[in-house]
Amino acid sequence: MKLRSLVIGCLLICLLLVGPVCGAYPSEDYSKVLVLHLNISNGTVNEQSVEMQYGHPPSLGFQTGDIHGILKTSEGKVINEFDLWDPRYQLGDGVVISDNSTNLSIIGAVNYSDTADFTLVMPYYADQMTLDLTDKRTGSLLKTVNFSSAIGRFRATYPDDPGVNPSPGFRLQIPEIRLPSGDTLAYLVIGCGLITLVIMMIIVMFRKK
């Protein structure tokens, strides 16, 4: 009984020592976004720049607006859909109005301009290639943004990048199991080896008794 308790205690100590070392090893984040700088003028959207970079996008689908966006794969399969606020309408400071000499009220001001610059931050999914922007009021296509050039530049800059964000509705990808490397792995192996030797010595000593 004493031997069993001692062995269990040593194993618990081993787990306490090894656990923080493994947990301290950070998993690398390869999430990517596509940053679009666009301009809308007289009902036409013009592409100023499209770049791909590491980062996390805002959640899509929580806005309301008159512009509808559709992300598609290279084969035209829809990945995601969302709405956007028309950037030509800018919300301004409240305006104080009076119904008579005693009643006052405040309303929001909306300013409209035929030309406006706006930026979209899109998530990057597997095989993502285009974004269609459509005017919901007229049904007309405002712009199709192709991501191939931005993706190509990113891959040329980071040729060893392994990360691909899974597309919504696609098969769930099993996360890659990564082991510690370098000094962390060396300390882990040495620590486990020493604790194993101590346990074996204790067992041998008790058997001799």
VEXFIVEX-802767 format. One record per residue: residue number from 1; x, z, y of N, C-alpha, C in turn. Coordinates in nm, 3 decimals, decimal comma. Each point is the difference from the previous one (the first is absolute). Layout:
! residues N
SITE seq     npx     npz     npy    capx    capz    capy     cpx     cpz     cpy
SITE NUM       X       Z       Y       X       Z       Y       X       Z       Y
...
! end
This chain:
! residues 209
SITE seq     npx     npz     npy    capx    capz    capy     cpx     cpz     cpy
SITE   1   0,082   0,000  -0,121  -0,082   0,000   0,121   0,086   0,000   0,127
SITE   2   0,108   0,085  -0,003   0,088   0,003   0,116   0,069  -0,134   0,021
SITE   3   0,042  -0,063  -0,111   0,067  -0,129   0,010  -0,095  -0,105   0,058
SITE   4  -0,123   0,000  -0,049  -0,097  -0,098   0,051  -0,027   0,020   0,149
SITE   5  -0,016   0,125   0,040  -0,024   0,028   0,142   0,119  -0,042   0,086
SITE   6   0,120   0,022  -0,052   0,119  -0,036   0,075   0,011  -0,151   0,017
SITE   7  -0,027  -0,075  -0,110   0,006  -0,146   0,007  -0,104  -0,054   0,096
SITE   8  -0,122   0,054  -0,006  -0,106  -0,046   0,092   0,039   0,029   0,144
SITE   9   0,060   0,117   0,023   0,043   0,033   0,136   0,106  -0,096   0,051
SITE  10   0,095  -0,037  -0,087   0,104  -0,096   0,040  -0,059  -0,137   0,030
SITE  11  -0,099  -0,041  -0,081  -0,064  -0,129   0,024  -0,074   0,000   0,134
SITE  12  -0,065   0,110   0,031  -0,069   0,009   0,129   0,098  -0,007   0,116
SITE  13   0,113   0,066  -0,016   0,104  -0,007   0,105   0,049  -0,143   0,015
SITE  14   0,015  -0,070  -0,112   0,044  -0,139   0,003  -0,099  -0,086   0,077
SITE  15  -0,131   0,020  -0,026  -0,101  -0,077   0,071   0,000   0,031   0,150
SITE  16   0,020   0,128   0,033   0,004   0,037   0,141   0,118  -0,062   0,073
SITE  17   0,111  -0,016  -0,070   0,118  -0,059   0,062  -0,009  -0,152   0,009
SITE  18  -0,055  -0,061  -0,106  -0,005  -0,146  -0,006  -0,113  -0,055   0,085
SITE  19  -0,114   0,071   0,004  -0,117  -0,050   0,071   0,026  -0,034   0,146
SITE  20   0,056   0,094   0,080   0,026  -0,032   0,141   0,096  -0,116   0,019
SITE  21   0,098  -0,014  -0,092   0,094  -0,111   0,014  -0,071  -0,133  -0,016
SITE  22  -0,088  -0,009  -0,101  -0,074  -0,125  -0,023  -0,100  -0,024   0,112
SITE  23  -0,068   0,108   0,043  -0,101  -0,016   0,104   0,060  -0,036   0,134
SITE  24   0,125   0,039   0,022   0,063  -0,030   0,128   0,040  -0,145   0,013
SITE  25  -0,003  -0,075  -0,110   0,041  -0,140   0,005  -0,115  -0,084   0,055
SITE  26   0,013  -0,057   0,117  -0,111  -0,071   0,062  -0,023  -0,137  -0,064
SITE  27  -0,126  -0,037  -0,015  -0,033  -0,134  -0,047   0,003  -0,096   0,119
SITE  28   0,057  -0,115  -0,020   0,016  -0,095   0,109  -0,133  -0,069   0,030
SITE  29  -0,025  -0,023   0,126  -0,125  -0,060   0,045   0,027  -0,143   0,044
SITE  30  -0,063  -0,095  -0,068   0,020  -0,141   0,032  -0,127  -0,063   0,059
SITE  31  -0,089   0,081   0,054  -0,122  -0,055   0,060   0,036  -0,087   0,120
SITE  32  -0,073  -0,111   0,013   0,031  -0,096   0,106  -0,126  -0,038   0,077
SITE  33   0,021  -0,043   0,124  -0,110  -0,045   0,085   0,038  -0,133   0,064
SITE  34  -0,101  -0,071   0,044   0,017  -0,122   0,078  -0,051   0,028   0,141
SITE  35   0,086  -0,018   0,099  -0,035   0,028   0,139  -0,025  -0,132   0,072
SITE  36  -0,124  -0,018   0,048  -0,040  -0,125   0,064  -0,020   0,024   0,149
SITE  37   0,070  -0,076   0,082  -0,021   0,001   0,144  -0,075  -0,129   0,035
SITE  38  -0,123   0,017   0,048  -0,088  -0,114   0,023  -0,053   0,000   0,143
SITE  39  -0,054  -0,114   0,040  -0,065  -0,014   0,130  -0,128  -0,080  -0,019
SITE  40  -0,106   0,045   0,063  -0,126  -0,074  -0,002  -0,030  -0,049   0,141
SITE  41  -0,024  -0,129   0,012  -0,023  -0,060   0,130  -0,106  -0,109  -0,013
SITE  42  -0,109   0,017   0,075  -0,109  -0,098   0,000  -0,050  -0,030  -0,142
SITE  43  -0,012   0,105  -0,080  -0,055  -0,015  -0,133   0,098  -0,049  -0,105
SITE  44   0,127  -0,012   0,035   0,102  -0,046  -0,095   0,106   0,108  -0,018
SITE  45   0,032   0,032  -0,125   0,104   0,098  -0,029   0,133  -0,072  -0,020
SITE  46   0,102   0,044   0,071   0,133  -0,059  -0,008   0,097   0,102  -0,061
SITE  47   0,084  -0,049  -0,088   0,096   0,085  -0,069   0,128   0,010   0,082
SITE  48   0,038   0,122   0,037   0,123   0,022   0,076   0,116   0,034  -0,092
SITE  49  -0,022   0,091  -0,094   0,104   0,033  -0,097  -0,063   0,070  -0,119
SITE  50   0,064  -0,018  -0,116  -0,043   0,067  -0,123   0,127   0,050  -0,069
SITE  51   0,007   0,129  -0,023   0,118   0,059  -0,063  -0,043   0,093  -0,113
SITE  52   0,083   0,004  -0,103  -0,022   0,092  -0,112   0,105   0,109   0,007
SITE  53  -0,041   0,125  -0,023   0,092   0,112   0,009  -0,051   0,114  -0,087
SITE  54   0,086   0,101  -0,019  -0,040   0,118  -0,075  -0,092   0,085   0,087
SITE  55  -0,102   0,057  -0,065  -0,090   0,087   0,073  -0,134   0,015  -0,071
SITE  56  -0,086   0,082   0,060  -0,133   0,025  -0,055  -0,104  -0,046   0,103
SITE  57  -0,097  -0,081  -0,042  -0,099  -0,052   0,095  -0,113   0,098   0,024
SITE  58  -0,074  -0,018   0,109  -0,123   0,078   0,017  -0,104  -0,045  -0,101
SITE  59  -0,098   0,085  -0,025  -0,106  -0,035  -0,094  -0,089  -0,109   0,057
SITE  60  -0,028  -0,100  -0,081  -0,088  -0,108   0,042  -0,145   0,033  -0,039
SITE  61  -0,092  -0,058   0,073  -0,140   0,016  -0,037  -0,075   0,108   0,075
SITE  62   0,067   0,071   0,091  -0,067   0,106   0,074  -0,040  -0,043   0,141
SITE  63   0,039  -0,120   0,040  -0,036  -0,050   0,132  -0,129  -0,082  -0,007
SITE  64  -0,063  -0,015   0,114  -0,111  -0,093   0,015   0,036  -0,095   0,113
SITE  65  -0,047  -0,123  -0,009   0,032  -0,097   0,104  -0,049  -0,138  -0,037
SITE  66   0,024  -0,093   0,090  -0,050  -0,136  -0,015   0,099  -0,094  -0,066
SITE  67   0,117   0,050  -0,040   0,098  -0,084  -0,068   0,013   0,048  -0,145
SITE  68  -0,009  -0,093  -0,091   0,007   0,033  -0,143   0,132  -0,052  -0,057
SITE  69   0,072   0,086  -0,073   0,127  -0,038  -0,060  -0,009  -0,004  -0,151
SITE  70   0,066  -0,099  -0,060   0,002  -0,014  -0,146   0,144  -0,024  -0,043
SITE  71   0,052   0,091  -0,081   0,134  -0,017  -0,057  -0,014  -0,072  -0,134
SITE  72   0,085  -0,103  -0,021  -0,009  -0,081  -0,121   0,138  -0,015  -0,065
SITE  73  -0,004  -0,028  -0,131   0,121  -0,031  -0,073   0,037  -0,146   0,021
SITE  74   0,114  -0,041  -0,057   0,042  -0,139   0,013  -0,096  -0,096  -0,069
SITE  75  -0,081   0,051  -0,093  -0,097  -0,084  -0,070  -0,139   0,007   0,064
SITE  76  -0,012   0,071   0,113  -0,127   0,008   0,070  -0,091   0,111  -0,046
SITE  77   0,048   0,088  -0,087  -0,082   0,112  -0,046  -0,005   0,108   0,108
SITE  78  -0,121   0,052   0,027  -0,018   0,101   0,103   0,056   0,134  -0,048
SITE  79   0,089   0,058   0,081   0,059   0,130  -0,030  -0,077   0,111   0,071
SITE  80  -0,028  -0,021   0,127  -0,066   0,104   0,080  -0,072  -0,065   0,117
SITE  81  -0,108   0,063   0,048  -0,074  -0,046   0,116  -0,024   0,119   0,093
SITE  82  -0,004  -0,028   0,130  -0,019   0,106   0,099  -0,044  -0,061   0,132
SITE  83  -0,050   0,084   0,089  -0,042  -0,043   0,133   0,095   0,055   0,105
SITE  84   0,007  -0,071   0,114   0,087   0,039   0,111  -0,077  -0,003   0,131
SITE  85   0,037   0,087   0,089  -0,054  -0,002   0,135   0,056  -0,120   0,074
SITE  86  -0,083  -0,070   0,073   0,045  -0,115   0,079   0,088   0,051   0,113
SITE  87   0,130  -0,036   0,001   0,091   0,055   0,102  -0,030  -0,048   0,141
SITE  88  -0,086  -0,100   0,016  -0,036  -0,044   0,135  -0,089   0,100   0,072
SITE  89  -0,060   0,090  -0,076  -0,082   0,106   0,059   0,082   0,128   0,004
SITE  90   0,029   0,047   0,119   0,079   0,122   0,018  -0,088   0,110   0,057
SITE  91   0,005   0,117  -0,065  -0,078   0,114   0,048   0,075   0,068   0,113
SITE  92  -0,072   0,018   0,112   0,063   0,061   0,116  -0,051   0,141   0,025
SITE  93   0,040   0,057   0,112  -0,043   0,135   0,037  -0,149   0,002   0,032
SITE  94  -0,059   0,118  -0,014  -0,142   0,015   0,027  -0,034  -0,024   0,147
SITE  95  -0,121  -0,050   0,022  -0,049  -0,026   0,135  -0,116   0,093   0,029
SITE  96   0,002   0,065   0,114  -0,107   0,092   0,040  -0,107  -0,080   0,072
SITE  97  -0,125   0,012  -0,048  -0,112  -0,068   0,066  -0,106   0,104   0,033
SITE  98  -0,082  -0,028   0,096  -0,104   0,094   0,042  -0,135  -0,071   0,000
SITE  99  -0,100   0,069  -0,058  -0,136  -0,052   0,001  -0,068   0,030   0,134
SITE 100   0,034   0,113   0,054  -0,049   0,040   0,133   0,101   0,096   0,060
SITE 101  -0,039   0,068   0,096   0,096   0,087   0,069   0,039   0,123  -0,081
SITE 102  -0,076   0,031  -0,107   0,027   0,124  -0,073   0,052  -0,022  -0,142
SITE 103  -0,037  -0,113  -0,064   0,040  -0,024  -0,139   0,121  -0,092  -0,008
SITE 104   0,104   0,047  -0,070   0,121  -0,080  -0,020   0,025  -0,017  -0,150
SITE 105   0,056  -0,111  -0,038   0,035  -0,024  -0,139   0,128  -0,082  -0,006
SITE 106   0,067   0,007  -0,115   0,127  -0,071  -0,020  -0,016  -0,098  -0,115
SITE 107   0,040  -0,122   0,022  -0,003  -0,100  -0,106   0,140  -0,058  -0,017
SITE 108   0,029  -0,050  -0,121   0,129  -0,062  -0,024   0,006  -0,140   0,057
SITE 109   0,118  -0,039   0,043   0,019  -0,134   0,057   0,065  -0,091  -0,103
SITE 110  -0,051  -0,122  -0,013   0,057  -0,100  -0,090   0,046  -0,118   0,083
SITE 111   0,130  -0,030  -0,009   0,056  -0,111   0,075   0,029  -0,116  -0,096
SITE 112  -0,034  -0,120   0,045   0,020  -0,119  -0,084   0,101  -0,093   0,065
SITE 113   0,089  -0,057  -0,084   0,097  -0,097   0,048   0,008  -0,113  -0,101
SITE 114   0,012  -0,123   0,047   0,009  -0,115  -0,091   0,130   0,002  -0,081
SITE 115   0,101   0,071   0,049   0,130   0,003  -0,066   0,039   0,144  -0,030
SITE 116   0,051   0,023  -0,120   0,044   0,135  -0,037   0,104  -0,008  -0,110
SITE 117   0,102   0,085   0,008   0,100   0,015  -0,106  -0,042   0,115  -0,091
SITE 118   0,026  -0,013  -0,128  -0,031   0,109  -0,091   0,095  -0,006  -0,120
SITE 119   0,015   0,116  -0,065   0,091   0,015  -0,113  -0,078   0,050  -0,122
SITE 120   0,025  -0,062  -0,114  -0,060   0,042  -0,126   0,111   0,043  -0,095
SITE 121  -0,021   0,112  -0,068   0,093   0,046  -0,103  -0,073  -0,008  -0,133
SITE 122   0,043  -0,093  -0,084  -0,066  -0,027  -0,126   0,080   0,057  -0,117
SITE 123  -0,068   0,054  -0,101   0,073   0,039  -0,122   0,050  -0,124  -0,072
SITE 124   0,110   0,015  -0,074   0,050  -0,111  -0,082  -0,033   0,027  -0,145
SITE 125  -0,077  -0,089  -0,060  -0,037   0,011  -0,140   0,072  -0,107  -0,080
SITE 126  -0,011   0,013  -0,132   0,062  -0,098  -0,089  -0,060  -0,138   0,023
SITE 127   0,086  -0,100   0,021  -0,040  -0,140   0,015  -0,085  -0,023   0,123
SITE 128   0,009   0,088   0,099  -0,076  -0,021   0,124   0,062  -0,113   0,080
SITE 129  -0,084  -0,089   0,055   0,057  -0,115   0,068  -0,066  -0,034   0,134
SITE 130  -0,132   0,019   0,017  -0,065  -0,041   0,124  -0,100   0,104   0,049
SITE 131  -0,031  -0,009   0,129  -0,105   0,078   0,064  -0,088  -0,095   0,079
SITE 132  -0,129   0,000  -0,031  -0,097  -0,080   0,075  -0,073   0,091   0,098
SITE 133  -0,005  -0,041   0,127  -0,074   0,072   0,103  -0,118  -0,087   0,043
SITE 134  -0,121   0,057  -0,010  -0,122  -0,075   0,028  -0,084   0,072   0,104
SITE 135  -0,062  -0,077   0,090  -0,094   0,055   0,098  -0,134   0,021  -0,070
SITE 136  -0,043   0,124  -0,015  -0,124   0,029  -0,072  -0,123  -0,053   0,073
SITE 137   0,007  -0,012   0,132  -0,117  -0,045   0,075  -0,026  -0,149  -0,018
SITE 138   0,107  -0,077  -0,009  -0,016  -0,146  -0,012   0,034  -0,052  -0,139
SITE 139   0,073   0,081  -0,078   0,042  -0,045  -0,133   0,120  -0,092   0,002
SITE 140   0,058  -0,022   0,116   0,113  -0,092   0,011   0,131   0,070  -0,036
SITE 141   0,090  -0,076  -0,061   0,132   0,052  -0,037   0,089   0,004   0,123
SITE 142   0,048   0,117   0,034   0,085   0,016   0,118   0,146  -0,032  -0,032
SITE 143   0,048   0,044  -0,118   0,140  -0,019  -0,033   0,024   0,030  -0,147
SITE 144   0,087  -0,077  -0,061   0,054   0,032  -0,133   0,148   0,026   0,016
SITE 145   0,041   0,124  -0,027   0,140   0,040   0,011   0,063  -0,006  -0,137
SITE 146   0,108  -0,075  -0,011   0,072  -0,013  -0,127   0,122   0,093   0,003
SITE 147   0,015   0,080  -0,106   0,106   0,100  -0,005   0,126  -0,048  -0,071
SITE 148   0,003  -0,122  -0,048   0,110  -0,044  -0,086   0,135   0,009   0,071
SITE 149   0,008  -0,039   0,126   0,128   0,004   0,072   0,049   0,143   0,018
SITE 150  -0,093   0,090   0,038   0,038   0,141   0,018   0,045   0,062  -0,130
SITE 151  -0,072  -0,028  -0,109   0,037   0,053  -0,131   0,136  -0,056  -0,044
SITE 152   0,023  -0,128   0,024   0,127  -0,061  -0,036   0,116   0,062   0,075
SITE 153  -0,017   0,026   0,130   0,107   0,064   0,078   0,027   0,141  -0,050
SITE 154  -0,106   0,072  -0,034   0,017   0,137  -0,049   0,077   0,000  -0,132
SITE 155  -0,037  -0,088  -0,090   0,067  -0,005  -0,131   0,145  -0,043   0,013
SITE 156   0,028  -0,084   0,098   0,139  -0,040   0,022   0,082   0,116   0,056
SITE 157  -0,064   0,084   0,081   0,070   0,116   0,058   0,016   0,112  -0,102
SITE 158  -0,102   0,018  -0,086   0,003   0,106  -0,101  -0,019  -0,062  -0,138
SITE 159   0,100  -0,068  -0,052  -0,016  -0,070  -0,129  -0,020   0,093  -0,119
SITE 160   0,041   0,126   0,011  -0,012   0,093  -0,112  -0,126   0,086   0,008
SITE 161  -0,087  -0,027   0,094  -0,122   0,080   0,014  -0,090  -0,020  -0,122
SITE 162  -0,033   0,110  -0,074  -0,080  -0,014  -0,121  -0,148   0,028   0,021
SITE 163  -0,037   0,050   0,117  -0,135   0,051   0,018  -0,102  -0,106   0,032
SITE 164  -0,115   0,009  -0,068  -0,115  -0,087   0,030  -0,124   0,088   0,000
SITE 165  -0,072   0,005   0,112  -0,122   0,079   0,005  -0,107  -0,067  -0,085
SITE 166  -0,065   0,072  -0,092  -0,104  -0,062  -0,082  -0,121  -0,038   0,085
SITE 167  -0,055  -0,116  -0,025  -0,117  -0,045   0,073  -0,124   0,076  -0,044
SITE 168  -0,094   0,025   0,091  -0,126   0,065  -0,039  -0,072  -0,081  -0,106
SITE 169  -0,045   0,064  -0,105  -0,072  -0,069  -0,107   0,091  -0,058  -0,105
SITE 170   0,131  -0,005   0,025   0,092  -0,052  -0,100   0,028   0,110  -0,103
SITE 171   0,067  -0,037  -0,107   0,034   0,095  -0,105   0,091   0,108   0,056
SITE 172  -0,033   0,124  -0,030   0,079   0,113   0,047   0,140  -0,005  -0,058
SITE 173   0,100   0,011   0,086   0,138  -0,004  -0,044   0,049   0,141  -0,031
SITE 174   0,070   0,013  -0,112   0,055   0,130  -0,039   0,126   0,027   0,083
SITE 175   0,007   0,113   0,068   0,118   0,029   0,083   0,127   0,001  -0,082
SITE 176   0,107  -0,047   0,061   0,129  -0,001  -0,067   0,057   0,141  -0,006
SITE 177   0,049   0,039  -0,117   0,064   0,131  -0,016   0,147  -0,013   0,034
SITE 178   0,041   0,073   0,103   0,138  -0,009   0,047   0,070   0,133  -0,026
SITE 179   0,119  -0,007  -0,058   0,078   0,119  -0,028   0,098   0,026   0,113
SITE 180   0,037   0,127   0,021   0,100   0,030   0,102   0,132  -0,068  -0,032
SITE 181   0,077  -0,027   0,103   0,128  -0,066  -0,020   0,109   0,073   0,077
SITE 182   0,126  -0,037  -0,027   0,111   0,054   0,076   0,023   0,147  -0,029
SITE 183   0,030   0,076   0,107   0,031   0,141  -0,013  -0,117   0,079  -0,057
SITE 184  -0,122  -0,036   0,040  -0,117   0,074  -0,049  -0,011  -0,007  -0,151
SITE 185   0,020  -0,118  -0,055  -0,007  -0,016  -0,145   0,113   0,075  -0,069
SITE 186   0,120  -0,002   0,058   0,114   0,070  -0,060  -0,025   0,150  -0,006
SITE 187  -0,048   0,059   0,110  -0,030   0,144   0,001  -0,111   0,032  -0,100
SITE 188  -0,097  -0,088  -0,012  -0,110   0,023  -0,093   0,049   0,004  -0,144
SITE 189   0,085  -0,095  -0,036   0,053  -0,006  -0,137   0,089   0,121  -0,029
SITE 190   0,088   0,033   0,094   0,089   0,115  -0,020  -0,080   0,129  -0,014
SITE 191  -0,103   0,018   0,085  -0,080   0,121  -0,006  -0,073   0,014  -0,132
SITE 192  -0,062  -0,109  -0,046  -0,070   0,004  -0,129   0,098   0,028  -0,114
SITE 193   0,119  -0,061   0,007   0,098   0,022  -0,105   0,046   0,144  -0,007
SITE 194   0,026   0,061   0,115   0,045   0,140   0,002  -0,107   0,093  -0,052
SITE 195  -0,123  -0,023   0,041  -0,109   0,088  -0,045  -0,021  -0,015  -0,150
SITE 196   0,013  -0,123  -0,051  -0,013  -0,022  -0,145   0,109   0,074  -0,076
SITE 197   0,124  -0,005   0,052   0,110   0,072  -0,065  -0,024   0,149  -0,001
SITE 198  -0,052   0,054   0,111  -0,027   0,145   0,006  -0,104   0,038  -0,104
SITE 199  -0,105  -0,081  -0,012  -0,105   0,030  -0,098   0,056  -0,003  -0,141
SITE 200   0,084  -0,100  -0,029   0,058  -0,011  -0,134   0,091   0,119  -0,030
SITE 201   0,080   0,045   0,098   0,087   0,116  -0,020  -0,082   0,125  -0,027
SITE 202  -0,112   0,015   0,072  -0,084   0,118  -0,023  -0,058  -0,002  -0,139
SITE 203  -0,046  -0,118  -0,045  -0,056  -0,011  -0,134   0,103   0,035  -0,107
SITE 204   0,122  -0,052   0,017   0,109   0,028  -0,098   0,031   0,149  -0,003
SITE 205   0,004   0,064   0,116   0,032   0,143   0,007  -0,108   0,082  -0,073
SITE 206  -0,127  -0,034   0,020  -0,107   0,075  -0,066   0,001  -0,022  -0,149
SITE 207   0,034  -0,121  -0,044   0,005  -0,026  -0,144   0,111   0,080  -0,068
SITE 208   0,114   0,016   0,070   0,110   0,078  -0,056  -0,040   0,147  -0,018
SITE 209  -0,082   0,050   0,092  -0,045   0,138  -0,010  -0,097   0,017  -0,116
! end
